[in-house]
Amino acid sequence: MRISKGALLVVIAVLVPFVVEFRTALSWFGIELSILESLVLGCAAVLAVVLWAVWPPNGNAEAELSGSS
């Protein structure tokens, strides 16, 4: 993992208010997001962060596995 599990949990916890405030900020510009759309946006952001966290840093998982033997 690129970051510790605790740090990943903190990043995900910070994303929740970010998504809520992003919805509020968009409403200032006349863009209305429903609760469902906000939920989908939040889930996509969490999924992107989790995928980034578990992806090997060099992008090649096979080289990492064969290099450890």
N, C-alpha and C positions, 0 to 999 in steps of 0.2 A: 504494500500500500504506500501511496505517496505521503499520506499524513496519518497521524494516529487516529484510532477510533474515537477518542475523546474530542479531538479537534474536528473530526467529521461531524460529530453530534452537535458541536457548537455552531458550525457553519450551517447546518440544516436548521437549527433553532433560530439563527439570525435571518434566514431566508423567509420565515413565516411573517414577521412584521414588514419585511421588505416588500413582499407581494401585496400585503394589505395597503401599505402606503403608496405603492406603485399604482394600484387601482384608484386611490384618491387623487394622485397627481394627474393621472390620465383624465379624470373627470373634469379637471380645471380646463382642459383643452377640448372638452366636448366629446371625449371618447368614453363611453360607458361600457364597463365590463360587468357581466353578471357574476354571481357567486360561483356558478359552475365553471365559467371561463377563467376566473381567478384560481380556482382549484386546479384546473388543468394546467395553467401556467406555472403554479407552484409545484405541482408534481413533475412537470417537465424540467424545472430548474433543479429540483432535488435529484432526479434521475441523472441529469447531466453532471452534477457534482459527484454523485456516487460512482458513476462510470469513470470520471476523471480520476477519482481517488484510488480505484482498484486497478486501473490500467497500469501496466508496467511503465516506469519512467522513460525507458529507452524505446518503448513501442514494440519490442520484440520479445514476447513471452517465451518462445522456444529457446532463444539464446540464453535467457536467464536460467531456464531449467537445465539446459545442458552444461552451463558453466558452473553449476553448483556441485556436479559429481566429480 
